[in-house]
Amino acid sequence: MKNLIAELLVKLGEKEEESKELVAQIEALEIVVTSLVRHMAQDDQQKLIQSIEAAMDGASPDSPVPDGDSELLRAYIKKLLRHPRS
């Protein structure tokens, strides 16, 4: 029983480490995208935003995605492109 608990704790630790790495990757990408968008001309920004929004509207996943997940993704993309962090 102790071995099982120890194994589970090790796996939990590994998952937590993977999660931290993913969060760091996402934060890095957010910083890069925000910087790129801010340094674009306003006209180019609008074209990019419209292109991304059109791609999102036309995208249909192979498997059904819950509406909540789709809305979360759309909200985050909108926030990232239209209201980048300061």
C-alpha positions as CSV (number, residue, x, y, z in Angstrom):
1,M,0.0,0.0,0.0
2,K,2.9,2.4,0.8
3,N,4.4,1.7,-2.6
4,L,1.1,2.5,-4.3
5,I,0.8,5.8,-2.5
6,A,4.5,6.6,-3.2
7,E,3.9,5.8,-6.9
8,L,0.8,8.0,-7.0
9,L,2.7,10.9,-5.4
10,V,5.5,10.6,-7.9
11,K,3.1,10.6,-10.8
12,L,1.2,13.6,-9.3
13,G,4.5,15.4,-9.0
14,E,5.4,14.6,-12.7
15,K,2.0,15.9,-13.8
16,E,2.4,19.1,-11.8
17,E,5.8,19.7,-13.4
18,E,4.3,19.1,-16.9
19,S,1.6,21.6,-16.0
20,K,4.1,24.2,-15.0
21,E,6.0,23.8,-18.2
22,L,2.8,24.2,-20.2
23,V,1.9,27.3,-18.3
24,A,5.3,28.8,-19.0
25,Q,5.1,28.0,-22.7
26,I,1.6,29.6,-22.9
27,E,2.9,32.7,-21.0
28,A,5.9,33.0,-23.3
29,L,3.7,32.7,-26.4
30,E,1.3,35.3,-25.0
31,I,4.2,37.7,-24.5
32,V,5.5,37.2,-28.0
33,V,2.1,37.5,-29.7
34,T,1.3,40.6,-27.7
35,S,4.6,42.2,-28.6
36,L,4.2,41.4,-32.3
37,V,0.6,42.7,-32.4
38,R,1.6,46.0,-30.7
39,H,4.4,46.6,-33.1
40,M,2.2,46.2,-36.2
41,A,0.6,49.1,-38.0
42,Q,-3.0,49.6,-37.0
43,D,-4.2,48.6,-40.4
44,D,-2.2,45.4,-40.4
45,Q,-3.5,44.6,-36.9
46,Q,-7.1,44.9,-38.0
47,K,-6.4,42.6,-41.0
48,L,-4.8,40.0,-38.8
49,I,-7.6,40.1,-36.3
50,Q,-10.2,39.8,-39.0
51,S,-8.3,36.9,-40.6
52,I,-8.1,35.1,-37.3
53,E,-11.7,35.7,-36.4
54,A,-12.8,34.4,-39.9
55,A,-10.6,31.3,-39.5
56,M,-12.2,30.7,-36.1
57,D,-15.7,31.1,-37.5
58,G,-14.9,28.7,-40.4
59,A,-13.2,26.1,-38.2
60,S,-15.0,22.9,-37.4
61,P,-13.2,20.3,-35.2
62,D,-13.2,16.6,-36.2
63,S,-14.7,15.7,-32.8
64,P,-17.5,17.6,-31.0
65,V,-16.1,20.3,-28.7
66,P,-18.2,21.5,-25.8
67,D,-19.6,25.0,-26.4
68,G,-18.1,26.2,-23.2
69,D,-14.6,25.2,-24.4
70,S,-15.1,26.9,-27.8
71,E,-16.4,30.1,-26.1
72,L,-13.4,30.0,-23.7
73,L,-11.0,29.8,-26.6
74,R,-12.8,32.6,-28.5
75,A,-12.8,34.8,-25.5
76,Y,-9.1,34.3,-24.8
77,I,-8.2,35.0,-28.5
78,K,-10.3,38.1,-28.4
79,K,-8.7,39.3,-25.2
80,L,-5.2,38.5,-26.6
81,L,-5.7,40.3,-29.9
82,R,-8.1,43.2,-29.0
83,H,-7.1,43.8,-25.4
84,P,-3.5,42.7,-25.0
85,R,-1.9,42.7,-21.5
86,S,-0.2,45.9,-20.5
